[in-house]
Amino acid sequence: MKKVLAITVIVLVVFVSCKRTEPVPEIAPNPPKAAEIAEPSGDQCFAFSNDSSNVELSFNVNSHQEVNGKLTYKLYQKDKNEGTLIGNMKGDTLIADYTFMSEGTSSVREVAFLKRENTFIEGYGDVAEANGKVIFKDKKKLKFDPKMVLTKVDCKPKVE
């Protein structure tokens, strides 16, 4: 009886191990979507002006969403400061380092602007000094003040 049971087990094991299984279908990855490459948009200019203050922003964005340009503040009862802007567009927000001269001193501070249609609205928030520049403590907590909206304007021709 033990021999019959042992032979039956062996036959069943051989039979089960030889059983043909259906092939598992291969899962092919979807082909990558064509990369959306934004063409450089050329110079873009925006300005805010009222009776006592002016802000001018001009920049250009390359295909990697890198921004470089100029920013000038002439605010009521404050010293004029003007300088360069180097940063990135992150979705609808421009985050950049603003290097400027004010009262004969060079300074660097982080700036943020929110793009809404043909306007940019400057962002404000808590700041701290790090590595010789003023930066936002938490970019997620920026507030954008609609009191000073920079609207799209024609760029001034460059004087050479």
Beta strands, then each sheet from edge to edge (+ up, - down):
strand 1: 43-49
strand 2: 54-61
strand 3: 66-74
strand 4: 81-90
strand 5: 93-102
strand 6: 105-116
strand 7: 119-124
strand 8: 127-130
strand 9: 133-136
strand 10: 143-153
sheet 1: 1+ 2- 3+ 4- 5+ 6- 7+ 10- 1+
sheet 2: 8+ 9-
end
